Structure formats: C-alpha cells, structure tokens
Amino acid sequence: MQDGELCCFAMQTAWLSEIRTDFWELPTPRHTNTMAENVEQNFYSRCPPERRSLQFRDSTLAAKDEKESVDEKDPHPEEGKYDESLFGALHTTFKRRIWLAGLLLLAAGESCLLCRFTSRFNFIAF
C-alpha cells in the first residue's frame, strides 16, 4: 500500500468505527412512539366518546352509560367540553417545550437588541 491509500483506509476505518460507537439511546419519554401515543391520547380526550378510536372508547363509554342512567335530565351535559382540536392536543403535549423555546427566543432577540444599542452609544466609559 502507498501512503495515500493507507491514510484513506485509516480515515475510513476510523470514521466507520466512530459512527458505530457514537449512537446513543434516548430516554423512553423522548422516543417517537411515546410522544405519538401522548399526542393521540390528548387528541382523543378532546373528542366526544362516540368519535374516538376503539382503544380510547371502551372505558369512557362505560362511564358515560353509567352517568346517563343516573342522570337523564340533561341529554347533552358535556357538549361544550369537546373541541376536537389537534392544535390544542399538540399544545397540551408539548406545552413546556413550546413555551420554553419561545421564551429563549425572546431573550435571544432582546439580548441582540441590547448589544446593538449599547455598542452604538458607548454608555460604558473607562
């Protein structure tokens, strides 16, 4: 092997071994499957029980049937409770991350504005 081929081989081997050992496992709450289940659960909690998926419908329909048998005075007591909003479900799921990112973005913008203002007028005198 010549020097160039040896160098190329060494770099290729190092690069491949780095990729194999550089991957890491995310915590379970950060897995895509877990987040998708949380969004789905938050969305179906915003839907009326009749329009929910079968896996989310069983427990709520049984509870609703018991409630209707006890109280039949008002036929639609929870009509205003369900809005079927996907945006609301996403906000409920990622509320902390969305607001934290917004606050950090606001702070970054304000600090950039402050830096421009102080460097333009030279308020600091030595």
C-alpha positions as a printed Julia matrix, in Angstrom:
126×3 Matrix{Float64}:
   0.0    0.0    0.0
   1.11   3.51  -0.7
   0.95   6.31   1.81
  -2.18   7.85   0.28
  -4.07   4.55   0.26
  -3.04   3.79   3.84
  -4.2    7.21   5.01
  -7.52   6.82   3.19
  -8.02   3.34   4.67
  -7.21   4.6    8.18
  -9.61   7.53   7.87
 -12.38   5.3    6.51
 -11.92   2.76   9.32
 -11.87   5.48  11.98
 -14.96   7.12  10.53
 -16.93   3.85  10.45
 -15.93   2.88  13.97
 -16.86   6.34  15.22
 -20.34   6.03  13.74
 -20.89   2.63  15.29
 -19.97   3.82  18.79
 -21.31   7.37  18.53
 -25.01   6.46  18.59
 -26.84   6.64  21.91
 -30.25   5.64  23.16
 -32.72   8.38  24.03
 -34.71   8.17  27.26
 -38.09   6.46  26.88
 -40.16   9.68  27.19
 -38.25  11.09  24.2
 -38.95   8.15  21.88
 -41.17   8.95  18.9
 -43.57   6.15  19.81
 -44.11   7.55  23.31
 -44.65  11.09  22.03
 -47.09   9.87  19.36
 -49.09   7.96  21.98
 -49.24  11.08  24.17
 -50.48  13.23  21.26
 -53.05  10.58  20.33
 -54.28  10.31  23.92
 -54.53  14.1   24.27
 -56.37  14.38  20.95
 -58.92  11.67  21.71
 -59.55  13.17  25.14
 -60.76  16.26  23.24
 -63.15  14.21  21.05
 -66.63  13.02  22.07
 -66.64   9.34  23.08
 -68.67   8.35  20.01
 -65.95   9.63  17.65
 -62.96   8.13  19.47
 -60.85   5.2   18.37
 -61.88   1.83  19.82
 -58.95   1.65  22.22
 -59.94   5.01  23.75
 -63.68   4.48  23.54
 -64.29   1.48  25.82
 -63.62   2.94  29.25
 -65.24   6.31  28.57
 -68.41   4.87  27.05
 -68.92   2.6   30.05
 -68.54   5.54  32.4
 -70.86   7.67  30.25
 -73.53   4.94  30.16
 -73.49   4.73  33.96
 -73.74   8.52  34.22
 -76.64   8.69  31.76
 -78.57   6.0   33.62
 -78.23   8.02  36.84
 -78.93  11.45  35.37
 -81.22  11.65  32.33
 -82.41  15.23  32.84
 -79.86  16.88  30.51
 -79.27  14.89  27.27
 -76.02  16.74  26.29
 -74.27  17.8   29.51
 -70.72  17.74  28.1
 -71.32  19.16  24.63
 -69.08  22.24  25.08
 -66.28  20.17  26.6
 -65.09  18.58  23.35
 -63.45  20.78  20.71
 -61.58  18.11  18.64
 -58.61  20.45  18.26
 -55.38  18.88  17.03
 -53.54  22.13  17.75
 -54.82  22.01  21.33
 -53.66  18.4   21.69
 -50.2   19.32  20.39
 -50.07  22.29  22.75
 -51.09  20.11  25.68
 -48.43  17.53  24.82
 -45.53  19.89  24.13
 -46.61  22.87  26.25
 -43.44  23.18  28.28
 -41.12  22.81  25.28
 -43.05  25.29  23.14
 -43.14  28.0   25.82
 -39.53  27.45  26.89
 -38.35  27.74  23.27
 -40.42  30.92  22.84
 -39.01  32.49  25.99
 -35.45  31.62  24.98
 -36.05  33.05  21.51
 -37.43  36.23  23.05
 -34.45  36.51  25.39
 -32.04  35.99  22.5
 -33.74  38.69  20.46
 -33.74  41.13  23.36
 -30.08  40.49  24.15
 -29.17  41.07  20.49
 -31.1   44.35  20.52
 -29.44  45.38  23.77
 -25.97  44.63  22.36
 -26.64  46.81  19.32
 -27.97  49.62  21.48
 -25.05  49.66  23.93
 -22.37  49.31  21.27
 -23.86  52.18  19.25
 -23.99  54.76  22.02
 -20.99  53.64  24.14
 -22.56  54.05  27.55
 -19.61  52.39  29.22
 -16.88  54.94  29.92
 -13.5   53.89  31.2
